[in-house]
């Protein structure tokens, strides 16, 4: 079995989809939105 990972987002735009899902989850829980737009990690964007 061979497993391939798309770590540079050539095949799929994983970062965009992850950000969309994080925004949806934030709206459900706290609805603060992005509190640190310059963060380098998605987990640090939100409160």
C-alpha angles and dihedrals in degrees: 000000000000123000121194127196125204100217097160098047095242097131099033135010097240096165094058093048092046091052091049092051092047090052091052092050091047091053090053095049114029108345094215093129123203108346097176111036093176096057116126094212125059092225090060095052094076134053 
